[in-house]
Amino acid sequence: MAISIDDIKKLKELTGVGLTDAKGALVEADGDFDKALEAMRKKGLTRAEKKGDREAREGIIDSYVHSGRIGVVLELNCETDFVARLDAFKELAHQISMQVAAMSPIYATEADIPAEDVEKFKAEAKDSEALKGKPADMIDKIIDGQVKKHFSEKVLMSQSYILDDSKTVEQHVKDSIAKLGENIVVGQFKRIELGVTE
């Protein structure tokens, strides 16, 4: 089966692999572009997971202002200043800043949620009328589900990505890690809305 050079180039651009790897993936997938892309993404994401432990001390500060009413300042870290200067990295920082402006997260990751906030929410959930009369083993499962739902909307990395709701922000960042070849970490961010105080 003949593999088109356009498909090879397109696969290379989407996954950040070399031409030889892109061609090999297409050959393995019998020329099926979508199948090759999925295989390459899985390999790339596996590599991205391994890169997640590496220290990210370089990066950039991005800012985004929406309609003069909402402003975001965000720190996005990577491993080297070379990657920090790439347009793809700057674009990622800007996309995440837009996410913060639109979805108003409070925490970057689940690890950033203070334990006392979780306990406070659990205590409030236990006292709710909806749980009265439910079996004890069910109550804990229901509360765990409520906690996960409540905080997932407040955690940046758990939110649905606004430019492609088929994935989370975390998956979008992992796609960029696979493409750019370095660990990428969202540092601190601040969202300011006109007339709204914390």
Stockholm file with secondary structure:
# STOCKHOLM 1.0

chainA/1-198         MAISIDDIKKLKELTGVGLTDAKGALVEADGDFDKALEAMRKKGLTRAEKKGDREAREGIIDSYVHSGRIGVVLELNCETDFVARLDAFKELAHQISMQVAAMSPIYATEADIPAEDVEKFKAEAKDSEALKGKPADMIDKIIDGQVKKHFSEKVLMSQSYILDDSKTVEQHVKDSIAKLGENIVVGQFKRIELGVTE
#=GR chainA/1-198 SS CCCCHHHHHHHHHHHCCCHHHHHHHHHHTTTCHHHHHHHHHHHHHHHHHHHTTSCCCEEEEEEEEETTTEEEEEEEEESCHHHHTSHHHHHHHHHHHHHHHHHCCSBSSGGGSCHHHHHHHHHHHHTCGGGTTCCHHHHHHHHHHHHHHHHHTTBGGGSBCTTCTTSBHHHHHHHHHHHHCSCCEEEEEEEEETTCCC
#=GC SS_cons         CCCCHHHHHHHHHHHCCCHHHHHHHHHHTTTCHHHHHHHHHHHHHHHHHHHTTSCCCEEEEEEEEETTTEEEEEEEEESCHHHHTSHHHHHHHHHHHHHHHHHCCSBSSGGGSCHHHHHHHHHHHHTCGGGTTCCHHHHHHHHHHHHHHHHHTTBGGGSBCTTCTTSBHHHHHHHHHHHHCSCCEEEEEEEEETTCCC
//
